[in-house]
Amino acid sequence: MARQLAILGSTGSIGTQALEVVGAHRDLFEVYALTANNNAELLIEQAHKYMPDTVVIANERKYPEVREALEDLPIKVWAGADAIAQVVTAEPIDMVLTAMVGYSGLRPTIEAIKAKKAIALANKETLVVAGELVTALALQYATPIIPVDSEHSAIFQCLNGETHNPVEKILLTASGGPFFHKNKAELATVSVEQALKHPNWQMGAKVTIDSASMMNKGFEMIEAKWLFGVRPNQIEIVVHPQSIIHSMVQFEDGAIIAQLGVPDMRLPISYAFSYPKRLTSVSPRLDFFATGALTFERPDADRFPNLVFAFEAVKRGGNMPCILNAANEIAVAAFLEGRIGFLKMSDLIEHTMAKATYKANPTYEDYVNTDAEARRIAIQYY
C-alpha cells in the first residue's frame, strides 16, 4: 500500500518539492493532508492535483476561499492552528513532513509524535525551541525522527551502519550565504533584495535571511545536538561555498565520511520518505569534472555573531534557545519589512536574550510563555 503523508507547509519551498517527489512516485506515496499558512491559491491548486482527504489553511480569514473552491470535491476543509495540530493525528497517516516555518511547527510535531507518526523533520525550530522535550517524547512514543535539512540528512546518511562507532566530531557545512566576504561596513548597508539572493539554494524568505546572517547554521548546530546526541563542542561549522559536501562525520580513528551531491532538496526529502530504501530520481547528478575546486573556510564570529549567540544559548540550555528563536523570528520579519538594518538583527537578538526570563527546566507551557514574552521584548527594541 502507498504510504500516507501529511505535508505541513505544502505551499513553501520544501512542501512544493515534497509534492514533486510524491508526483514522481505515485505508486509509493499518497497525500492524506495538506496544510498552508496563507497561500490559499496554491493550496487549492495542490488539493485539485493530489486529492487529499483534508486540507487546512492556518489563516482563518482564507477559509471561505478554500472551502468554496473545493466544495465540489470530497475533501475536508479546516482552518486554524488547532486544526493543523489535530489533522496530524488522523489514523491513516504514516508520516508527517513538518515543513512549517519557525515556532509554528512545534505544536503539530509534538501532537504527531504522541500519535506515533513517523516525522520527516524540515522544521529545525522545533528542536531549537524545545529539543529536550521533543526528543524525550520521541523516545517515549517510539517515534522515528528523520531529518530533511540537507546537512542533517547528510549526517544521518553518514552514520548509517556506524551504530557502534562513537562520533568524534560532526563537520556541519555552510554555504556562507551571499555576504560571507563582506566587511561590517558593507553588511550595515545590504538590502533585503541582496539578502534574498542565495548563491546556491532556492528557499523561502525567512530561511534565506537566516542563511545570510548565519543564524540558520546556529540553529542547525542546535538541531544536530538533539538529533545525533552530541555535545555542541563536537560540532564544527565549516564554510563550504560550493555546497557540494552537505556535511561530514569524523570518527575516533580519524576517518571522515561525507555525503556529496548537487544542491537539490528533493534528495533528502525522498530519502526521508522512503528510508531505508533509496528511490530512483531524475535529479541532476554531480559531475566531478565540471565541479572544480572545493574550498573550506572558518566562519567569522565577529561579522556573524548569531553563531556565537546560538552556541551561548545551547550551552545555557533551558528556555534560552526558545528565546533565541523568538527574537530571531521578530528580527527577520523586521528586516524583511525594512524596519531595521541587517546588522541590527543581531543587536535585537542579543538584547532579547539578555532581558527575557530564563527557566532552567521548562515545561511545554513555559516554552509557550517564553515565546510570547521574548517576542514582546524584541518588538519593543525597535
Secondary structure, DSSP 8 states (H G I E B T S, - for coil): --EEEEEETTTSHHHHHHHHHHHHTTTTEEEEEEEESS-HHHHHHHHHHH--SEEEESSGGGHHHHHHHTTTSS-EEEESHHHHHHHTT-TT--EEEE---GGGGHHHHHHHHHTT-EEEE--THHHHHHHHHHHHHHHHTT--EEE-SHHHHHHHHHHTT-TTS-EEEEEEEE---TTTT--HHHHTT--HHHHT--SS----HHHHHHHHHTHHHHHHHHHHHHHHT--GGGEEEEE-TT--EEEEEEETTS-EEEEE--S-THHHHHHHHHTTS-----S----HHHH-----B---TTT-THHHHHHHHHHH-TTHHHHHHHHHHHHHHHHHTTSS-TTHHHHHHHHHHHHS---SS--HHHHHHHHHHHHHHHHHH-
